[in-house]
């Protein structure tokens, strides 16, 4: 398999600190974005701790010639952030999102906690492969079960799960067969909430290297005000 990947992060135009972190490990075919939760202390530290724990798990698996166990790796990241929170912020803890994509045997494996996202661009279509862990989505799921639940707009994007939570972390891994020409975008909400699927698809449909396309996406988000940190990892499958 031949892959071309690029990664970029930008503080944006409003935030005083970049609390996003990313991973672009081509040797492991492992890619991730973590977005430290705003409003809590130590968002950048939480995001970096999650990425470090993920990479450690991947390196350990590679040393035994085994594919990474994504649920176990995300749980290890959760424990690492939880432990750091007990030291840095014992009263309210730390938190971060974590969205991970890994490629093995011609298949894409995706897992996420929080609202960082993974998209698959194929044949001029953007396919969202993850589900945001937000109050809005939880309300929609409960309504689908017949419950009468009200949604206050100010809590619409509040997270219902994060890395660093004290309760046991359930992790769903979604598997998707890959084709030559596919592109995978892992990004923080500083990109996905500012640019809609059509805008993302138009950029990914341009015949440029991933580094150029990703730079254009970041520039587009900045042109729309850059209200949050902007982070993305873009992977192109050149050949299976």
N, C-alpha and C positions, 0 to 999 in steps of 0.2 A: 504494500500500500504506500502511495506517495501523498504526502500532506504538506500544505503550505499554511502557516499560521502567523498571526500577528496579534499584538496586545497593546492597549493604550489606556491611560487613565489621565483625567484632568480634574482639577479642583472645581471647575465651573466658575461662575461669576458672582455667586452669592455667599457660599460657605467660606468660613475662615480657615478651615482645615480639610484636607482630603482624608476621609475615613474609609475609603474604598481600598481594597487590596485585590490583586489578581495572581493567577498562576498560569503560566504557559510553558509546560514541560513537554517539549516535543519528543524527547527520548523516552518518555513514559506514555505518550499519547494521552496526557492528562491536562485538563484545562478547567479553570474555576474563577469565580468572582465572589468576593465577600464584601458586604456593605455594612459597616458598623452602624448600629442603630442610633439615630439622632435623638437627642433628649436624654440619653444615658451617658454617664462618664465613660471614658476609655473606649470609644467606638473604634478608633484606629487600632488600638491594642487588641481588642476583641477580634477584629477582622484578620489582623496579622497572625494571631494565635491560631485561628481556625485554619488558615492557609498552611501554616507551618505544620500543624498536626496532620493535615491531609497529605502533605508531601512526605512526611515521615512514614505514614502508613503505606504510601505508594512505593517508597524506596524499600521498605521492609518486604513488601510483596514481590517486588522485582528481584530482590536478592534470593528469593526462593523459587523464582520462575513461575510465580502464580499471579493471576490477574487480581487487581485490587478488589477487596470486599467493600463496596461503597457504603452499605449500611453500617458496617463496623467502623469504617473510616470516619463517617459523619458523627457517629456516637463518640468516637475518640476526640474529635474536634469539639463536640459539645462538652465533654468532661473537662477538656483543657481550658475552655473559656469559662466554664463554671468555677474551676479551681482558681483561675486568675481573678475572677470577680470577687471571690471570697477574700482576696488580699487587697485588691485595688478599690473595690466598692462593695463592702460587706452588707450595706443596707439595701441597695437596690440591684446589685449585680451588674453584669455586662451582657451585651447581646450583639449578634451580627447575623446577617443572612449568609447563606452559602449555597451556591449553585455550581454543580460539578458535572462535567462531561468527560467521558473517557471512551476511547475507541479500541476495540479488541475484536479480532477475527471478522472484520468487515461490518461490525455492528457498533452503533452508538449507544452507550449506557449513560443515562442522565438521572441525577438525583438533586433535589433542592429542598431547602428549608428557608422560609421567608418569601420575599417578593423579587429577588433577583431572578432573571429568566434565561431560558435556553430556547432558541428558535432554530428551525431547520428551513433553509431556503432551497427549494427544489422546483425546477421547471417554472420559474417566475412566480412562485407562491411562497408566502411566509407561513410556516406552521409553528404555532406555539406548543412546545413540548412539555412545559411545566405549568403548574397551577399555583397562583399566588396564595400564600397563607395569610389572607387578610380577612377582616371582619365582613367586608362586602361579600366575599365568596362563601364564607361560612353561613351568612344569612341566606344567600341564594340556595345553598344546599339544604338548609333547614326548611325553607319554604317549599322546596321540591318534595320534601317528606310530608308536607301538609301542615307544618307548623306556622302559626301566625307570629311573625317576628318583624319588628320595626327596625329600620336602619337610620341612624342619625348620620347625616352627611359628614360631619366633622370626624367621625370614626371610620369612615369608609375604607381608608387605606391603612388603618392600624393593623399591625401584625398580630396574628394569633399563635404563631410559632416562631422560634428563633434558635440559633445556636447559642448555648449558654443558659438554656432553660433548665430548671431543677427537676421537672418531671421526665420520665423515660421518653426518649426520642424515637418515634416511629419513622422509618425511612422507606419510601417507595422508590424502586429503581425501574425506570421505563427504558425499554430496549427497542431500537429502531434499526432495521437493515439500511446500509448506506449504498449509494450509487456514485459513480464518478461524476463530478460536477456539483455534488452537494456542497452547501456551505452551512456551517454551524456557528451561530452567534450566541455567546454567553455574555450577559450584560447586567449592569445595575439599573435601578429604576431611574437614575439620572439620565439614562438614554431611552428606556422603554416607555416612560411616562411623558416624555417630551416629544418623541417622534412616534407617529402611528405606524401600523403595519405597512401601509402603502408607501410611506416615506422610507422605511427600512428596506422594503423590497426593491424600490427604485435604485437605491445605492448598491445593493447586493447584485442587482442585475447588470451593473456596469462592468465592462471587461477590463478590470484593473486588478493588480495584486491586492491581497487582503490588507496589507499595511496602508495602501492608498485609500481603499474603501473605508477602512476603519477611521482613518484620519478625517475623511469627509463626513462620516457620521458624527464624530465628535464636534467638528466645525458646525454642522447643522444644529446640534443641540445647543451649542454656544450662541448661535445666531438667534435662537428662540429664547434667549435669556439665561441659559445655563443655571437654572435654579438650584441644582444639586451637583454633587460630584458625579462625574461621567466616566464610566469604565466599561470596556468591552474586550472580549477575546474573539477573534474571527478565525475559523478554521475552514480551509477549502480542501475537499477531497479531489486530488488531481487524477488519481488512478487507484483502482481496487486491486 
